[in-house]
């Protein structure tokens, strides 16, 4: 298994990345917003590859774990590496849910629910604007300029 550096971006790196974000990306990633259902660019993406954090580039989910949940957001049953996702209790809007944020940069990704398919029974319901996609055989993004873990192109 590849080992990725989970050290958060520096204040300078964070400011530089924030300057590149669209208004929608800022709303979702930084203000814990949600994009409208059935409109995200990755909802109907069926290519093989890896979904990474839009903010810092950390690998989050493999396409092989993606499924059609019918909810209007890209959904996955298992993360790339459980250490890459941090779960946070979310009591906003009169509900109790489990928010998912990137373990490296803290950006809001979406929520996880206990109604997914086997083998995990989880539905990681994500915002497309929280993600980037690296097609199989392409190098993963190196947003923080830390260099790739050995190999970095994933099988």
C-alpha positions in Angstrom: 0.0 0.0 0.0 1.2 3.5 -0.8 1.8 5.8 2.1 0.8 9.4 1.6 1.9 12.4 3.7 -1.1 13.5 5.8 0.6 16.7 7.1 -1.8 19.6 6.5 -0.9 22.3 3.9 1.0 25.3 5.2 -0.8 28.6 5.6 0.9 29.8 2.4 -0.1 26.6 0.5 -3.7 27.0 1.8 -3.9 30.6 0.7 -2.6 29.8 -2.8 -5.0 26.9 -3.3 -8.0 28.9 -1.9 -7.2 31.6 -4.6 -7.8 29.0 -7.3 -11.3 27.9 -6.0 -14.5 28.8 -7.8 -17.4 30.2 -5.7 -19.1 26.7 -5.7 -15.9 25.0 -4.6 -15.4 27.6 -1.8 -19.0 27.0 -0.6 -18.7 23.3 -0.4 -15.0 22.7 0.6 -14.6 25.6 3.0 -18.1 26.4 4.2 -19.4 22.8 4.4 -22.0 23.4 1.8 -23.7 20.9 -0.5 -24.0 21.1 -4.3 -27.4 20.5 -5.9 -28.3 16.8 -6.6 -28.0 15.3 -10.0 -25.8 18.0 -11.4 -22.2 17.1 -10.3 -19.7 16.4 -13.0 -18.7 13.0 -11.4 -22.2 11.6 -10.8 -22.2 9.7 -14.1 -18.4 9.2 -14.5 -17.8 5.6 -15.3 -14.0 5.7 -16.1 -11.5 3.7 -14.1 -9.3 5.7 -11.8 -9.0 7.5 -8.5 -11.0 10.3 -7.0 -8.8 12.7 -5.0 -9.5 15.7 -2.8 -10.0 18.9 -4.9 -8.2 21.0 -2.4 -5.0 19.0 -1.6 -5.0 16.0 -4.0 -5.1 13.2 -1.4 -6.5 10.0 -2.9 -10.0 9.4 -1.4 -11.9 6.7 -3.4 -11.2 4.3 -6.2 -13.7 4.0 -9.1 -14.1 0.3 -8.3 -15.8 1.4 -5.1 -18.3 3.7 -6.8 -22.0 2.7 -7.1 -25.2 4.3 -8.3 -27.1 5.1 -5.1 -29.9 7.0 -6.8 -29.4 9.9 -4.5 -28.0 12.4 -7.0 -24.4 12.5 -5.7 -21.4 10.3 -6.4 -21.5 7.5 -3.9 -18.8 5.0 -2.8 -18.9 2.0 -0.5 -15.2 2.1 0.7 -12.5 4.8 0.9 -9.1 4.5 -0.8 -7.6 4.4 2.7 -9.6 4.9 5.9 -6.9 7.1 7.2 -7.6 9.6 4.4 -11.1 10.4 5.6 -12.0 12.0 8.9 -15.5 11.5 10.3 -17.1 14.3 12.2 -20.5 14.4 14.0 -22.8 16.9 12.2 -25.9 18.2 13.9 -26.7 20.9 11.4 -30.2 21.3 9.9 -31.9 19.5 12.8 -30.3 16.2 11.9 -27.5 14.0 13.2 -25.2 12.8 10.5 -21.6 11.9 10.0 -19.7 14.4 7.9 -16.6 13.4 6.0 -13.7 15.7 5.6 -10.3 15.2 4.0 -7.9 14.0 6.7 -5.1 16.1 5.3 -6.6 19.5 4.6 -10.0 19.3 6.4 -12.0 20.2 3.4 -15.7 19.1 3.4 -16.4 16.1 1.2 -19.9 15.0 2.0 -21.5 12.6 4.5 -21.4 8.8 5.2 -24.6 6.8 5.8 -25.1 3.2 7.0 -27.2 2.2 4.0 -24.7 1.2 1.4 -24.0 -2.1 -0.3 -21.8 -4.9 0.8 -19.1 -5.5 1.8 -19.1 -2.3 4.0 -22.7 -1.4 4.2 -21.6 2.3 3.9 -22.6 5.0 1.5 -20.1 7.7 1.2 -22.1 10.4 -0.5 -19.8 13.1 -1.9 -20.0 16.5 -3.6 -18.4 16.4 -7.1 -16.9 19.8 -6.5 -15.0 18.3 -3.6 -13.2 15.9 -6.0 -10.7 15.7 -8.8 -10.3 12.5 -10.9 -7.1 10.9 -12.1 -7.8 8.3 -14.8 -6.2 4.9 -14.4 -2.6 5.1 -15.5 -2.3 8.9 -14.9 -0.3 10.4 -12.2 -2.2 11.6 -9.1 -2.2 15.4 -8.6 0.6 16.7 -6.5 -1.1 19.9 -5.4 1.2 20.4 -2.4 4.4 19.8 -4.3 5.6 17.0 -2.0 6.5 14.6 -4.7 4.8 11.3 -5.3 4.9 8.3 -3.0 6.9 5.7 -4.8 5.3 4.9 -8.1 2.3 7.3 -7.6 0.6 5.9 -10.7 -1.9 3.5 -9.2 -2.7 0.1 -10.7 
